[in-house]
Amino acid sequence: MNIDNLVRRLKRPKGVVCGIAAMMADKFGWSRLWTRVVWAIAVIMNPAISLLVYFALALVLPKWDPQY
C-alpha cells in the first residue's frame, strides 16, 4: 500500500471504522483526511481515553444539530 492509496482511503466518505470521524468532519465542515489523522494520533497516544471519547461521540453526535 503506497501513500496515495492511504490518503485516498482516508478521504472517502465511507467510515473506516464506525464513521464518527467522517461524521464529525461533515458536521463541522472539516477535512475528513485531517479529522481521521488527528483521531488516529489521539488513539496511538492514549488509546483508552481516546476510544472512550470516540464511542461516546458515536452515541451523541447523531443527535447534535448542525451548528452552521
Residue pairs with C-beta under 8 A, 6 or more apart in sequence:
7 33
9 16
10 16
10 32
10 33
10 36
10 37
11 32
11 33
12 22
12 32
13 22
13 26
13 32
14 22
15 21
15 22
15 23
16 22
16 36
18 58
20 39
20 54
20 57
20 58
20 61
21 32
21 35
21 36
21 39
22 32
22 35
22 36
23 61
23 62
24 30
24 35
24 57
24 61
25 31
25 32
25 35
25 36
26 32
27 61
27 64
27 66
27 67
28 67
28 68
29 68
39 50
39 54
42 50
43 50
43 51
43 54
